[in-house]
Every structure is written in structure tokens, then in C-alpha cells.
Amino acid sequence: MFPGWLQIALVVLLIVLLFGRGKISGLMGDVAQGITSFRKGLKEGMEAPEDEAPKAVENKKTIDGEVVKTAEQEKDKTDA
């Protein structure tokens, strides 16, 4: 059911012959850099500084941090 060590060695040998050691080691280096940057991003995301905390906005609708006028606000201004 599971491949034996001989089949695994044959597949590894074919991969090395097709792509060469240089390309494989370069690819593994790129994968390692990607994992490192992913972990760094996770760590930075968890350390949210207090000054960057979202501010409470009362009775306003926002899209991407920008205050947007709503139909209710426009109606209130014309009634007043």
C-alpha cells in the first residue's frame, strides 16, 4: 500500500535528474523564506500597538476607514 524506500529513492533521483540540484536548492530556499516571512507577519499581526487601535465612530457608517454620508444623515440635514 505504501511506497517502499526503493520507489521513493527512484522518484527523488528522477526529480534531481530533471531539475538539477541548483534549481531544487533554490526552490527550497524560496520556500524557507516564504515560511519565515509568514511567521514574521503573524507575529507582527498579534502585536497590535495601542495607538493603532480602531477609534469608535458614533452614528456614522464607514468604508475602509472613511466616513460616508448615509441617506438618513442627508434626510436629517434637510429636515433641520
NUPALUM-739401 format. One record per atom (N, C-alpha, C): residue in one letter; z, y, x. Coordinates in steps of 0.1 Angstrom, whole numbers, padded with zeros to 4 digits, always signed. Each point is the difference from the previous one (the first is absolute). Example, Ala and Ser with C-alpha at 12.3 -4.5 7.8 and 13.67 -1.06 7.14 Angstrom:
// NUPALUM-739401
A+0078-0057+0132/A+0000+0012-0009/A+0000+0012+0009/S-0007+0011-0004/S+0000+0011+0009/S+0008+0011-0008/
// end
This chain:
// NUPALUM-739401
M+0000-0012+0008/M+0000+0012-0008/M+0000+0013+0009/F+0009+0000+0009/F+0000+0012+0009/F-0008-0003+0013/P-0007+0011+0005/P-0008-0002+0012/P+0009-0004+0012/G-0005-0009+0008/G+0007-0004+0012/G-0002+0010+0011/W+0007-0002+0011/W+0000+0009+0011/W-0014+0000+0006/L-0008-0011-0001/L-0013-0001+0006/L-0010+0009-0008/Q+0001+0000-0013/Q-0008+0009-0009/Q+0003+0015+0003/I+0013+0003+0001/I+0004+0014+0002/I-0005+0004+0014/A+0001-0008+0010/A-0005+0003+0014/A-0015+0002-0001/L-0008-0008-0007/L-0014+0002-0001/L-0004+0013-0007/V+0007+0004-0010/V-0003+0012-0007/V+0003+0012+0009/V+0011+0000+0007/V+0004+0010+0009/V-0011+0001+0012/L-0004-0011+0005/L-0010+0000+0010/L-0013+0006-0005/L-0004-0003-0012/L-0013+0005-0006/L+0002+0016-0002/I+0011+0004-0004/I+0002+0014-0002/I-0001+0008+0013/V+0007-0006+0010/V-0001+0007+0014/V-0014+0000+0005/L-0007-0011-0002/L-0014+0000+0005/L-0009+0010-0008/L+0002+0001-0013/L-0008+0009-0008/L+0003+0015+0003/F+0012+0003+0000/F+0004+0014+0001/F+0004+0005+0014/G+0004-0009+0009/G+0004+0004+0013/G+0015+0004+0000/R+0006-0002+0012/R+0014+0004+0001/R+0002+0015-0001/G-0009+0008+0005/G+0002+0014-0001/G+0001+0006-0014/K-0009-0005-0009/K+0000+0005-0013/K+0012-0005-0008/I+0004-0012+0003/I+0012-0006-0007/I+0012+0008+0004/S+0002+0002+0013/S+0012+0007+0005/S+0000+0015-0005/G-0012+0006-0001/G-0001+0013-0006/G+0004+0001-0014/L-0004-0010-0008/L+0003-0001-0014/L+0015-0002-0002/M+0006-0009+0008/M+0014-0002-0001/M+0008+0013+0004/G-0005+0008+0009/G+0006+0012+0004/G+0000+0010-0012/D-0012+0000-0007/D-0001+0009-0012/D+0009-0004-0011/V+0001-0013-0002/V+0009-0005-0010/V+0015+0004+0003/A+0004-0002+0013/A+0013+0004+0004/A+0003+0015-0002/Q-0010+0008+0003/Q+0001+0015-0002/Q+0002+0003-0015/G-0008-0007-0008/G+0001+0002-0015/G+0014-0004-0005/I+0005-0011+0004/I+0013-0004-0004/I+0011+0010+0004/T-0001+0005+0013/T+0009+0010+0005/T+0000+0013-0008/S-0012+0005-0003/S-0001+0012-0007/S+0005-0002-0015/F-0003-0011-0005/F+0005-0003-0014/F+0016+0000+0000/R+0006-0006+0009/R+0015+0000+0001/R+0005+0014+0002/K-0007+0008+0009/K+0004+0013+0002/K-0001+0009-0012/G-0011-0002-0008/G-0001+0007-0013/G+0010-0004-0010/L+0004-0013+0000/L+0011-0004-0009/L+0013+0007+0003/K+0003+0000+0014/K+0012+0006+0004/K+0001+0015-0003/E-0012+0007+0002/E+0000+0014-0003/E+0001+0003-0015/G-0005-0009-0008/G+0001+0002-0014/G+0014-0001-0005/M+0008-0009+0006/M+0013-0002-0004/M+0010+0011+0004/E-0004+0008+0010/E+0008+0010+0006/E-0005+0014-0006/A+0001+0002-0013/A-0004+0012-0006/A+0010+0011+0002/P-0004+0011+0007/P+0009+0011+0003/P+0004+0007-0014/E+0012+0006+0000/E+0005+0006-0012/E-0008+0012-0003/D-0006+0008+0009/D-0007+0012-0003/D-0013-0003-0006/E-0005-0013+0001/E-0013-0003-0007/E+0002-0007-0013/A+0013+0000-0005/A+0002-0006-0013/A-0007+0007-0011/P-0005-0007-0010/P-0007+0007-0011/P+0010+0010-0007/K-0006+0011-0004/K+0008+0010-0007/K-0001-0002-0015/A+0010+0003-0007/A+0000-0002-0015/A-0008+0012-0006/V-0009-0002-0009/V-0007+0010-0007/V+0003-0002-0014/E+0005+0011-0006/E+0004-0001-0015/E-0012+0005-0008/N-0002-0008-0011/N-0010+0003-0010/N-0014+0004+0006/K-0004-0007+0010/K-0013+0002+0006/K-0007-0014+0002/K-0012+0000-0001/K-0008-0012+0003/K-0006+0002+0014/T+0000-0010+0008/T-0006+0002+0014/T-0010-0011+0002/I-0010+0004+0008/I-0010-0009+0005/I-0001+0001+0015/D+0004-0010+0008/D+0000+0001+0014/D+0008+0012+0005/G+0011+0002-0006/G+0009+0011+0005/G-0003+0014-0005/E-0011+0002-0007/E-0004+0013-0005/E+0004+0001-0015/V+0005+0011-0003/V+0004+0003-0014/V-0013+0002-0008/V+0000-0007-0012/V-0012+0001-0008/V+0004+0006-0014/K-0007+0009-0005/K+0003+0005-0013/K-0004-0010-0011/T+0008-0001-0010/T-0003-0009-0011/T-0003+0007-0012/A-0005-0007-0010/A-0004+0007-0013/A+0012+0006-0006/E+0012-0007+0001/E+0012+0005-0006/E+0004+0014+0006/Q-0001+0001+0013/Q+0004+0012+0007/Q-0010+0011-0004/E-0013-0003-0001/E-0009+0011-0005/E+0003+0004-0014/K+0004-0009-0009/K+0003+0003-0014/K+0012+0009+0000/D+0011-0003+0008/D+0012+0007+0001/D-0003+0015+0004/K-0009+0002+0009/K-0003+0013+0005/K-0008+0008-0010/T-0008-0006-0008/T-0008+0007-0010/T+0009+0003-0012/D+0010-0008-0003/D+0010+0002-0011/D+0009+0011+0003/A+0004+0002+0013/A+0010+0010+0003/A-0005+0014+0000/
// end
